Every structure is written in structure tokens, then in C-alpha cells.
Amino acid sequence: MSSYDSKSAQLRGASTSTSSSEASESGPINIEIRGQRLTIRSDRDPAFVQQLANHIDRTFEELQSAAPSAPYNKLLMLASMTVAEELFETRQELHEIRDQLEETTESMFDLLDQVEQT
């Protein structure tokens, strides 16, 4: 997924994009975060890209409510850090769940082995 400000991309004469060799790139997706319009090119479903933008927008709005006089760029960085924190916490939880699943599976196999031996 890549983003570019459509006005600056027109001035440069090119857009930036990345695409997966497995999926074709979709058309431009227009999103808005706190009044800033962006055009996103992605091989992802446009509804998914819009959900991402909505999440960033809500996060930004929450931060802006807590610090209404904070500059836009600082709030955007804080929103990015907040979303990255959510990602890292979720990855950690997933890792812990996988570990628990492996332990439970191993215990179940051990119990099955004990049952078979009796």
C-alpha cells in the first residue's frame, strides 16, 4: 500500500505505488484523516483501506480531544505511535496464545499416549 497527496503527485508527474505479484493493484482509494485528503493505491480491498483510515482518524481525534492545542504533526506522530503500540501488543498476545496452544496440544498428546499405554 502506498499513499501520496494527489496534488503533489500531479506536480511530480508520477504516483508511488507498490503491488503484490499475487494480486493486482486496485484503483485509487480516496481517504480522509482529520480533514486531510489522501489517495491510496493498494492491492487491498478498498473497504479495508477505509477501515484503516477510520481507525487512524478515531485515534487522532481521541488524542486531539486530550490535547486540543497540540500541533497537527505531533498528534499525527502520537496517533502513529498509538497504532504501532496496538500492533505490537497484539503481536505479543498472539505469540502468547500460540505458546499456550502449543503447550496445551503437547499436554493432550501426552495424555493420549498415556491412555494408549494403559
N, CA, C and O atoms as CSV, one atom per row, in Angstrom:
chain,resi,resn,atom,element,x,y,z
A,1,MET,N,N,0.852,-1.153,0.000
A,1,MET,CA,C,0.000,0.000,0.000
A,1,MET,C,C,0.902,1.221,0.000
A,1,MET,O,O,1.925,1.243,0.684
A,2,SER,N,N,0.540,2.195,-0.736
A,2,SER,CA,C,1.296,3.433,-0.720
A,2,SER,C,C,0.334,4.592,-0.738
A,2,SER,O,O,-0.823,4.449,-1.133
A,3,SER,N,N,0.810,5.734,-0.312
A,3,SER,CA,C,-0.051,6.896,-0.308
A,3,SER,C,C,0.686,8.055,-0.922
A,3,SER,O,O,1.915,8.106,-0.924
A,4,TYR,N,N,-0.075,8.973,-1.437
A,4,TYR,CA,C,0.509,10.194,-1.927
A,4,TYR,C,C,-0.558,11.260,-1.940
A,4,TYR,O,O,-1.740,10.979,-2.137
A,5,ASP,N,N,-0.136,12.456,-1.733
A,5,ASP,CA,C,-1.032,13.590,-1.840
A,5,ASP,C,C,-1.249,13.786,-3.324
A,5,ASP,O,O,-0.292,14.029,-4.058
A,6,SER,N,N,-2.487,13.686,-3.785
A,6,SER,CA,C,-2.766,13.713,-5.213
A,6,SER,C,C,-2.265,14.980,-5.875
A,6,SER,O,O,-1.838,14.937,-7.028
A,7,LYS,N,N,-2.303,16.097,-5.185
A,7,LYS,CA,C,-1.833,17.350,-5.762
A,7,LYS,C,C,-0.320,17.312,-5.972
A,7,LYS,O,O,0.166,17.677,-7.042
A,8,SER,N,N,0.431,16.868,-4.947
A,8,SER,CA,C,1.881,16.836,-5.099
A,8,SER,C,C,2.304,15.762,-6.094
A,8,SER,O,O,3.310,15.923,-6.785
A,9,ALA,N,N,1.547,14.668,-6.175
A,9,ALA,CA,C,1.872,13.627,-7.149
A,9,ALA,C,C,1.680,14.152,-8.561
A,9,ALA,O,O,2.468,13.838,-9.453
A,10,GLN,N,N,0.646,14.944,-8.771
A,10,GLN,CA,C,0.423,15.519,-10.098
A,10,GLN,C,C,1.560,16.460,-10.456
A,10,GLN,O,O,1.999,16.496,-11.606
A,11,LEU,N,N,2.044,17.225,-9.475
A,11,LEU,CA,C,3.153,18.132,-9.731
A,11,LEU,C,C,4.418,17.367,-10.080
A,11,LEU,O,O,5.189,17.799,-10.937
A,12,ARG,N,N,4.638,16.233,-9.423
A,12,ARG,CA,C,5.811,15.413,-9.712
A,12,ARG,C,C,5.632,14.633,-11.001
A,12,ARG,O,O,6.604,14.205,-11.623
A,13,GLY,N,N,4.364,14.450,-11.402
A,13,GLY,CA,C,4.095,13.721,-12.633
A,13,GLY,C,C,4.082,12.217,-12.467
A,13,GLY,O,O,4.020,11.488,-13.457
A,14,ALA,N,N,4.138,11.738,-11.234
A,14,ALA,CA,C,4.140,10.294,-11.016
A,14,ALA,C,C,3.537,10.002,-9.664
A,14,ALA,O,O,3.558,10.831,-8.754
A,15,SER,N,N,3.004,8.812,-9.557
A,15,SER,CA,C,2.491,8.370,-8.267
A,15,SER,C,C,3.370,7.243,-7.772
A,15,SER,O,O,4.003,6.533,-8.553
A,16,THR,N,N,3.396,7.095,-6.478
A,16,THR,CA,C,4.122,5.973,-5.894
A,16,THR,C,C,3.135,4.865,-5.626
A,16,THR,O,O,2.005,5.112,-5.205
A,17,SER,N,N,3.559,3.654,-5.868
A,17,SER,CA,C,2.692,2.521,-5.575
A,17,SER,C,C,3.542,1.288,-5.412
A,17,SER,O,O,4.642,1.186,-5.954
A,18,THR,N,N,3.007,0.355,-4.656
A,18,THR,CA,C,3.607,-0.959,-4.546
A,18,THR,C,C,2.513,-1.955,-4.808
A,18,THR,O,O,1.358,-1.724,-4.449
A,19,SER,N,N,2.854,-3.041,-5.417
A,19,SER,CA,C,1.834,-4.050,-5.668
A,19,SER,C,C,2.418,-5.419,-5.433
A,19,SER,O,O,3.621,-5.638,-5.572
A,20,SER,N,N,1.562,-6.316,-5.080
A,20,SER,CA,C,1.960,-7.693,-4.847
A,20,SER,C,C,1.915,-8.436,-6.168
A,20,SER,O,O,1.047,-8.170,-7.000
A,21,SER,N,N,2.841,-9.366,-6.373
A,21,SER,CA,C,2.821,-10.139,-7.597
A,21,SER,C,C,1.633,-11.097,-7.624
A,21,SER,O,O,1.254,-11.584,-8.689
A,22,GLU,N,N,1.046,-11.368,-6.461
A,22,GLU,CA,C,-0.082,-12.283,-6.386
A,22,GLU,C,C,-1.418,-11.594,-6.604
A,22,GLU,O,O,-2.396,-12.246,-6.971
A,23,ALA,N,N,-1.477,-10.289,-6.384
A,23,ALA,CA,C,-2.745,-9.586,-6.504
A,23,ALA,C,C,-2.552,-8.350,-7.352
A,23,ALA,O,O,-1.507,-7.702,-7.303
A,24,SER,N,N,-3.567,-8.028,-8.129
A,24,SER,CA,C,-3.450,-6.834,-8.948
A,24,SER,C,C,-3.792,-5.615,-8.114
A,24,SER,O,O,-4.563,-5.688,-7.157
A,25,GLU,N,N,-3.206,-4.502,-8.494
A,25,GLU,CA,C,-3.405,-3.277,-7.756
A,25,GLU,C,C,-4.781,-2.714,-8.060
A,25,GLU,O,O,-5.224,-2.720,-9.208
A,26,SER,N,N,-5.448,-2.234,-7.039
A,26,SER,CA,C,-6.761,-1.630,-7.229
A,26,SER,C,C,-6.578,-0.198,-7.688
A,26,SER,O,O,-5.467,0.332,-7.718
A,27,GLY,N,N,-7.674,0.404,-8.037
A,27,GLY,CA,C,-7.642,1.807,-8.414
A,27,GLY,C,C,-7.403,2.677,-7.210
A,27,GLY,O,O,-7.303,2.179,-6.089
A,28,PRO,N,N,-7.310,3.973,-7.428
A,28,PRO,CA,C,-7.072,4.877,-6.316
A,28,PRO,C,C,-8.223,4.837,-5.312
A,28,PRO,O,O,-9.392,4.724,-5.681
A,29,ILE,N,N,-7.866,4.929,-4.059
A,29,ILE,CA,C,-8.846,4.948,-2.971
A,29,ILE,C,C,-8.674,6.276,-2.256
A,29,ILE,O,O,-7.596,6.572,-1.740
A,30,ASN,N,N,-9.717,7.066,-2.225
A,30,ASN,CA,C,-9.665,8.362,-1.557
A,30,ASN,C,C,-10.067,8.203,-0.106
A,30,ASN,O,O,-11.133,7.670,0.202
A,31,ILE,N,N,-9.206,8.668,0.782
A,31,ILE,CA,C,-9.486,8.624,2.214
A,31,ILE,C,C,-9.300,10.022,2.784
A,31,ILE,O,O,-8.735,10.906,2.140
A,32,GLU,N,N,-9.785,10.201,3.997
A,32,GLU,CA,C,-9.614,11.474,4.685
A,32,GLU,C,C,-9.330,11.199,6.150
A,32,GLU,O,O,-10.053,10.455,6.813
A,33,ILE,N,N,-8.265,11.812,6.639
A,33,ILE,CA,C,-7.904,11.711,8.050
A,33,ILE,C,C,-7.792,13.127,8.588
A,33,ILE,O,O,-6.935,13.902,8.165
A,34,ARG,N,N,-8.679,13.454,9.535
A,34,ARG,CA,C,-8.735,14.783,10.142
A,34,ARG,C,C,-8.714,15.896,9.097
A,34,ARG,O,O,-8.000,16.888,9.239
A,35,GLY,N,N,-9.506,15.712,8.053
A,35,GLY,CA,C,-9.651,16.738,7.030
A,35,GLY,C,C,-8.577,16.717,5.960
A,35,GLY,O,O,-8.667,17.467,4.987
A,36,GLN,N,N,-7.576,15.888,6.111
A,36,GLN,CA,C,-6.508,15.774,5.115
A,36,GLN,C,C,-6.868,14.665,4.141
A,36,GLN,O,O,-6.984,13.503,4.532
A,37,ARG,N,N,-7.041,15.011,2.904
A,37,ARG,CA,C,-7.400,14.017,1.889
A,37,ARG,C,C,-6.155,13.390,1.298
A,37,ARG,O,O,-5.179,14.069,0.977
A,38,LEU,N,N,-6.215,12.080,1.163
A,38,LEU,CA,C,-5.122,11.309,0.577
A,38,LEU,C,C,-5.692,10.349,-0.451
A,38,LEU,O,O,-6.846,9.931,-0.356
A,39,THR,N,N,-4.885,10.009,-1.421
A,39,THR,CA,C,-5.231,8.966,-2.364
A,39,THR,C,C,-4.300,7.797,-2.097
A,39,THR,O,O,-3.079,7.951,-2.092
A,40,ILE,N,N,-4.878,6.642,-1.877
A,40,ILE,CA,C,-4.123,5.433,-1.554
A,40,ILE,C,C,-4.234,4.472,-2.726
A,40,ILE,O,O,-5.321,4.259,-3.263
A,41,ARG,N,N,-3.131,3.906,-3.111
A,41,ARG,CA,C,-3.132,2.823,-4.094
A,41,ARG,C,C,-2.719,1.565,-3.343
A,41,ARG,O,O,-1.694,1.538,-2.662
A,42,SER,N,N,-3.530,0.529,-3.478
A,42,SER,CA,C,-3.262,-0.675,-2.706
A,42,SER,C,C,-3.840,-1.883,-3.407
A,42,SER,O,O,-4.802,-1.770,-4.167
A,43,ASP,N,N,-3.255,-3.034,-3.154
A,43,ASP,CA,C,-3.835,-4.274,-3.638
A,43,ASP,C,C,-4.836,-4.814,-2.627
A,43,ASP,O,O,-5.397,-5.893,-2.818
A,44,ARG,N,N,-5.060,-4.067,-1.552
A,44,ARG,CA,C,-6.039,-4.432,-0.530
A,44,ARG,C,C,-7.428,-3.975,-0.948
A,44,ARG,O,O,-7.593,-3.107,-1.805
A,45,ASP,N,N,-8.414,-4.584,-0.317
A,45,ASP,CA,C,-9.803,-4.210,-0.535
A,45,ASP,C,C,-9.998,-2.751,-0.114
A,45,ASP,O,O,-9.563,-2.365,0.971
A,46,PRO,N,N,-10.642,-1.938,-0.949
A,46,PRO,CA,C,-10.863,-0.532,-0.587
A,46,PRO,C,C,-11.570,-0.362,0.760
A,46,PRO,O,O,-11.275,0.583,1.491
A,47,ALA,N,N,-12.485,-1.250,1.094
A,47,ALA,CA,C,-13.176,-1.150,2.386
A,47,ALA,C,C,-12.191,-1.349,3.538
A,47,ALA,O,O,-12.313,-0.697,4.575
A,48,PHE,N,N,-11.230,-2.233,3.365
A,48,PHE,CA,C,-10.209,-2.462,4.377
A,48,PHE,C,C,-9.337,-1.217,4.550
A,48,PHE,O,O,-9.041,-0.812,5.674
A,49,VAL,N,N,-8.932,-0.617,3.438
A,49,VAL,CA,C,-8.117,0.597,3.490
A,49,VAL,C,C,-8.896,1.713,4.191
A,49,VAL,O,O,-8.330,2.480,4.971
A,50,GLN,N,N,-10.190,1.797,3.909
A,50,GLN,CA,C,-11.018,2.814,4.561
A,50,GLN,C,C,-11.115,2.550,6.059
A,50,GLN,O,O,-11.109,3.492,6.852
A,51,GLN,N,N,-11.204,1.279,6.458
A,51,GLN,CA,C,-11.221,0.943,7.886
A,51,GLN,C,C,-9.924,1.380,8.566
A,51,GLN,O,O,-9.946,1.884,9.689
A,52,LEU,N,N,-8.797,1.186,7.883
A,52,LEU,CA,C,-7.518,1.632,8.437
A,52,LEU,C,C,-7.523,3.144,8.636
A,52,LEU,O,O,-7.125,3.641,9.690
A,53,ALA,N,N,-7.972,3.863,7.623
A,53,ALA,CA,C,-8.028,5.327,7.714
A,53,ALA,C,C,-8.966,5.761,8.831
A,53,ALA,O,O,-8.657,6.692,9.575
A,54,ASN,N,N,-10.097,5.101,8.953
A,54,ASN,CA,C,-11.049,5.438,10.018
A,54,ASN,C,C,-10.443,5.205,11.401
A,54,ASN,O,O,-10.677,5.979,12.330
A,55,HIS,N,N,-9.663,4.134,11.526
A,55,HIS,CA,C,-9.013,3.844,12.811
A,55,HIS,C,C,-8.007,4.935,13.166
A,55,HIS,O,O,-7.972,5.411,14.300
A,56,ILE,N,N,-7.195,5.324,12.195
A,56,ILE,CA,C,-6.231,6.407,12.421
A,56,ILE,C,C,-6.974,7.692,12.770
A,56,ILE,O,O,-6.573,8.416,13.681
A,57,ASP,N,N,-8.047,7.971,12.054
A,57,ASP,CA,C,-8.828,9.188,12.286
A,57,ASP,C,C,-9.393,9.205,13.705
A,57,ASP,O,O,-9.317,10.226,14.388
A,58,ARG,N,N,-9.963,8.077,14.157
A,58,ARG,CA,C,-10.513,7.999,15.519
A,58,ARG,C,C,-9.409,8.164,16.570
A,58,ARG,O,O,-9.588,8.852,17.575
A,59,THR,N,N,-8.276,7.523,16.320
A,59,THR,CA,C,-7.158,7.627,17.255
A,59,THR,C,C,-6.676,9.072,17.346
A,59,THR,O,O,-6.426,9.589,18.435
A,60,PHE,N,N,-6.550,9.707,16.196
A,60,PHE,CA,C,-6.130,11.107,16.143
A,60,PHE,C,C,-7.136,11.984,16.893
A,60,PHE,O,O,-6.754,12.866,17.661
A,61,GLU,N,N,-8.430,11.728,16.660
A,61,GLU,CA,C,-9.479,12.508,17.311
A,61,GLU,C,C,-9.408,12.381,18.832
A,61,GLU,O,O,-9.566,13.370,19.547
A,62,GLU,N,N,-9.172,11.165,19.326
A,62,GLU,CA,C,-9.048,10.952,20.770
A,62,GLU,C,C,-7.866,11.731,21.342
A,62,GLU,O,O,-7.971,12.352,22.400
A,63,LEU,N,N,-6.748,11.691,20.633
A,63,LEU,CA,C,-5.569,12.421,21.087
A,63,LEU,C,C,-5.799,13.925,21.039
A,63,LEU,O,O,-5.369,14.659,21.929
A,64,GLN,N,N,-6.472,14.369,20.006
A,64,GLN,CA,C,-6.756,15.795,19.853
A,64,GLN,C,C,-7.697,16.278,20.958
A,64,GLN,O,O,-7.573,17.406,21.435
A,65,SER,N,N,-8.627,15.431,21.358
A,65,SER,CA,C,-9.530,15.784,22.461
A,65,SER,C,C,-8.760,15.931,23.767
A,65,SER,O,O,-9.068,16.792,24.591
A,66,ALA,N,N,-7.754,15.077,23.943
A,66,ALA,CA,C,-6.954,15.120,25.169
A,66,ALA,C,C,-5.968,16.292,25.172
A,66,ALA,O,O,-5.607,16.804,26.232
A,67,ALA,N,N,-5.537,16.710,23.983
A,67,ALA,CA,C,-4.559,17.806,23.877
A,67,ALA,C,C,-4.950,18.715,22.713
A,67,ALA,O,O,-4.297,18.701,21.670
A,68,PRO,N,N,-6.015,19.505,22.885
A,68,PRO,CA,C,-6.556,20.286,21.766
A,68,PRO,C,C,-5.597,21.327,21.184
A,68,PRO,O,O,-5.755,21.726,20.030
A,69,SER,N,N,-4.617,21.768,21.952
A,69,SER,CA,C,-3.708,22.786,21.421
A,69,SER,C,C,-2.437,22.191,20.811
A,69,SER,O,O,-1.570,22.929,20.344
A,70,ALA,N,N,-2.325,20.867,20.814
A,70,ALA,CA,C,-1.130,20.224,20.254
A,70,ALA,C,C,-1.104,20.397,18.740
A,70,ALA,O,O,-2.149,20.341,18.092
A,71,PRO,N,N,0.077,20.606,18.174
A,71,PRO,CA,C,0.188,20.757,16.718
A,71,PRO,C,C,-0.209,19.475,15.977
A,71,PRO,O,O,-0.048,18.362,16.478
A,72,TYR,N,N,-0.727,19.677,14.782
A,72,TYR,CA,C,-1.207,18.574,13.942
A,72,TYR,C,C,-0.138,17.498,13.763
A,72,TYR,O,O,-0.417,16.312,13.942
A,73,ASN,N,N,1.094,17.907,13.406
A,73,ASN,CA,C,2.133,16.911,13.128
A,73,ASN,C,C,2.484,16.081,14.361
A,73,ASN,O,O,2.782,14.892,14.243
A,74,LYS,N,N,2.451,16.703,15.550
A,74,LYS,CA,C,2.735,15.942,16.769
A,74,LYS,C,C,1.606,14.966,17.070
A,74,LYS,O,O,1.853,13.836,17.491
A,75,LEU,N,N,0.362,15.403,16.856
A,75,LEU,CA,C,-0.770,14.497,17.065
A,75,LEU,C,C,-0.721,13.334,16.091
A,75,LEU,O,O,-1.046,12.203,16.451
A,76,LEU,N,N,-0.317,13.606,14.865
A,76,LEU,CA,C,-0.217,12.536,13.874
A,76,LEU,C,C,0.863,11.533,14.271
A,76,LEU,O,O,0.682,10.325,14.112
A,77,MET,N,N,1.989,12.036,14.789
A,77,MET,CA,C,3.033,11.122,15.259
A,77,MET,C,C,2.546,10.312,16.456
A,77,MET,O,O,2.815,9.114,16.545
A,78,LEU,N,N,1.833,10.956,17.370
A,78,LEU,CA,C,1.285,10.232,18.519
A,78,LEU,C,C,0.268,9.185,18.086
A,78,LEU,O,O,0.229,8.083,18.634
A,79,ALA,N,N,-0.551,9.534,17.103
A,79,ALA,CA,C,-1.522,8.565,16.588
A,79,ALA,C,C,-0.789,7.375,15.972
A,79,ALA,O,O,-1.186,6.227,16.169
A,80,SER,N,N,0.274,7.652,15.231
A,80,SER,CA,C,1.072,6.570,14.638
A,80,SER,C,C,1.681,5.689,15.717
A,80,SER,O,O,1.667,4.463,15.604
A,81,MET,N,N,2.215,6.312,16.762
A,81,MET,CA,C,2.803,5.549,17.864
A,81,MET,C,C,1.743,4.724,18.587
A,81,MET,O,O,1.999,3.588,18.987
A,82,THR,N,N,0.560,5.295,18.753
A,82,THR,CA,C,-0.526,4.580,19.424
A,82,THR,C,C,-0.937,3.347,18.627
A,82,THR,O,O,-1.131,2.270,19.192
A,83,VAL,N,N,-1.069,3.509,17.317
A,83,VAL,CA,C,-1.458,2.379,16.470
A,83,VAL,C,C,-0.336,1.342,16.431
A,83,VAL,O,O,-0.604,0.141,16.442
A,84,ALA,N,N,0.913,1.794,16.385
A,84,ALA,CA,C,2.038,0.849,16.421
A,84,ALA,C,C,2.061,0.089,17.742
A,84,ALA,O,O,2.346,-1.108,17.772
A,85,GLU,N,N,1.756,0.795,18.843
A,85,GLU,CA,C,1.687,0.139,20.149
A,85,GLU,C,C,0.609,-0.943,20.142
A,85,GLU,O,O,0.832,-2.048,20.637
A,86,GLU,N,N,-0.556,-0.626,19.583
A,86,GLU,CA,C,-1.635,-1.622,19.477
A,86,GLU,C,C,-1.158,-2.841,18.693
A,86,GLU,O,O,-1.415,-3.980,19.084
A,87,LEU,N,N,-0.467,-2.594,17.592
A,87,LEU,CA,C,0.047,-3.688,16.762
A,87,LEU,C,C,1.019,-4.563,17.545
A,87,LEU,O,O,0.906,-5.789,17.531
A,88,PHE,N,N,1.965,-3.938,18.220
A,88,PHE,CA,C,2.977,-4.698,18.962
A,88,PHE,C,C,2.341,-5.478,20.111
A,88,PHE,O,O,2.710,-6.625,20.362
A,89,GLU,N,N,1.386,-4.860,20.809
A,89,GLU,CA,C,0.704,-5.565,21.895
A,89,GLU,C,C,-0.074,-6.760,21.355
A,89,GLU,O,O,-0.080,-7.830,21.964
A,90,THR,N,N,-0.726,-6.576,20.214
A,90,THR,CA,C,-1.495,-7.668,19.615
A,90,THR,C,C,-0.576,-8.792,19.153
A,90,THR,O,O,-0.904,-9.969,19.305
A,91,ARG,N,N,0.563,-8.434,18.593
A,91,ARG,CA,C,1.544,-9.455,18.195
A,91,ARG,C,C,2.015,-10.246,19.408
A,91,ARG,O,O,2.143,-11.469,19.346
A,92,GLN,N,N,2.272,-9.546,20.517
A,92,GLN,CA,C,2.714,-10.215,21.739
A,92,GLN,C,C,1.629,-11.158,22.254
A,92,GLN,O,O,1.916,-12.291,22.639
A,93,GLU,N,N,0.389,-10.688,22.260
A,93,GLU,CA,C,-0.730,-11.537,22.701
A,93,GLU,C,C,-0.855,-12.765,21.801
A,93,GLU,O,O,-1.081,-13.872,22.289
A,94,LEU,N,N,-0.710,-12.574,20.497
A,94,LEU,CA,C,-0.784,-13.690,19.564
A,94,LEU,C,C,0.332,-14.696,19.831
A,94,LEU,O,O,0.111,-15.906,19.799
A,95,HIS,N,N,1.525,-14.186,20.093
A,95,HIS,CA,C,2.657,-15.058,20.411
A,95,HIS,C,C,2.366,-15.876,21.675
A,95,HIS,O,O,2.630,-17.078,21.719
A,96,GLU,N,N,1.820,-15.211,22.703
A,96,GLU,CA,C,1.486,-15.898,23.947
A,96,GLU,C,C,0.394,-16.948,23.728
A,96,GLU,O,O,0.461,-18.038,24.296
A,97,ILE,N,N,-0.601,-16.629,22.915
A,97,ILE,CA,C,-1.674,-17.582,22.620
A,97,ILE,C,C,-1.115,-18.786,21.877
A,97,ILE,O,O,-1.495,-19.922,22.160
A,98,ARG,N,N,-0.209,-18.544,20.920
A,98,ARG,CA,C,0.418,-19.658,20.195
A,98,ARG,C,C,1.212,-20.551,21.140
A,98,ARG,O,O,1.157,-21.777,21.046
A,99,ASP,N,N,1.951,-19.923,22.051
A,99,ASP,CA,C,2.714,-20.705,23.032
A,99,ASP,C,C,1.779,-21.556,23.889
A,99,ASP,O,O,2.047,-22.735,24.121
A,100,GLN,N,N,0.678,-20.958,24.360
A,100,GLN,CA,C,-0.290,-21.698,25.167
A,100,GLN,C,C,-0.904,-22.839,24.366
A,100,GLN,O,O,-1.102,-23.937,24.886
A,101,LEU,N,N,-1.200,-22.575,23.108
A,101,LEU,CA,C,-1.785,-23.609,22.247
A,101,LEU,C,C,-0.807,-24.766,22.062
A,101,LEU,O,O,-1.199,-25.931,22.112
A,102,GLU,N,N,0.462,-24.441,21.847
A,102,GLU,CA,C,1.472,-25.490,21.705
A,102,GLU,C,C,1.589,-26.319,22.982
A,102,GLU,O,O,1.667,-27.546,22.923
A,103,GLU,N,N,1.601,-25.644,24.141
A,103,GLU,CA,C,1.687,-26.355,25.415
A,103,GLU,C,C,0.466,-27.240,25.634
A,103,GLU,O,O,0.601,-28.385,26.066
A,104,THR,N,N,-0.712,-26.726,25.342
A,104,THR,CA,C,-1.947,-27.490,25.516
A,104,THR,C,C,-1.962,-28.688,24.575
A,104,THR,O,O,-2.343,-29.790,24.970
A,105,THR,N,N,-1.550,-28.472,23.339
A,105,THR,CA,C,-1.507,-29.564,22.361
A,105,THR,C,C,-0.523,-30.641,22.808
A,105,THR,O,O,-0.815,-31.834,22.721
A,106,GLU,N,N,0.638,-30.215,23.284
A,106,GLU,CA,C,1.625,-31.176,23.769
A,106,GLU,C,C,1.076,-31.971,24.955
A,106,GLU,O,O,1.263,-33.186,25.028
A,107,SER,N,N,0.401,-31.289,25.880
A,107,SER,CA,C,-0.197,-31.973,27.031
A,107,SER,C,C,-1.261,-32.966,26.584
A,107,SER,O,O,-1.355,-34.063,27.135
A,108,MET,N,N,-2.045,-32.599,25.611
A,108,MET,CA,C,-3.093,-33.500,25.110
A,108,MET,C,C,-2.467,-34.738,24.474
A,108,MET,O,O,-2.951,-35.852,24.675
A,109,PHE,N,N,-1.393,-34.547,23.707
A,109,PHE,CA,C,-0.724,-35.698,23.102
A,109,PHE,C,C,-0.113,-36.596,24.175
A,109,PHE,O,O,-0.149,-37.821,24.062
A,110,ASP,N,N,0.445,-35.982,25.212
A,110,ASP,CA,C,0.990,-36.773,26.322
A,110,ASP,C,C,-0.112,-37.594,26.991
A,110,ASP,O,O,0.093,-38.766,27.309
A,111,LEU,N,N,-1.278,-36.985,27.206
A,111,LEU,CA,C,-2.402,-37.706,27.809
A,111,LEU,C,C,-2.883,-38.832,26.909
A,111,LEU,O,O,-3.193,-39.924,27.385
A,112,LEU,N,N,-2.944,-38.565,25.597
A,112,LEU,CA,C,-3.337,-39.614,24.657
A,112,LEU,C,C,-2.348,-40.775,24.674
A,112,LEU,O,O,-2.743,-41.939,24.622
A,113,ASP,N,N,-1.066,-40.447,24.747
A,113,ASP,CA,C,-0.051,-41.505,24.842
A,113,ASP,C,C,-0.226,-42.337,26.104
A,113,ASP,O,O,-0.082,-43.559,26.078
A,114,GLN,N,N,-0.543,-41.655,27.223
A,114,GLN,CA,C,-0.763,-42.376,28.483
A,114,GLN,C,C,-1.973,-43.274,28.386
A,114,GLN,O,O,-1.944,-44.400,28.883
A,115,VAL,N,N,-3.037,-42.807,27.759
A,115,VAL,CA,C,-4.259,-43.600,27.602
A,115,VAL,C,C,-3.984,-44.801,26.720
A,115,VAL,O,O,-4.458,-45.898,27.012
A,116,GLU,N,N,-3.230,-44.618,25.651
A,116,GLU,CA,C,-2.908,-45.726,24.748
A,116,GLU,C,C,-2.047,-46.774,25.428
A,116,GLU,O,O,-2.124,-47.951,25.077
A,117,GLN,N,N,-1.230,-46.379,26.390
A,117,GLN,CA,C,-0.334,-47.303,27.056
A,117,GLN,C,C,-1.044,-48.104,28.152
A,117,GLN,O,O,-0.496,-49.087,28.651
A,118,THR,N,N,-2.245,-47.696,28.524
A,118,THR,CA,C,-2.938,-48.419,29.579
A,118,THR,C,C,-3.840,-49.493,29.024
A,118,THR,O,O,-4.500,-50.199,29.785
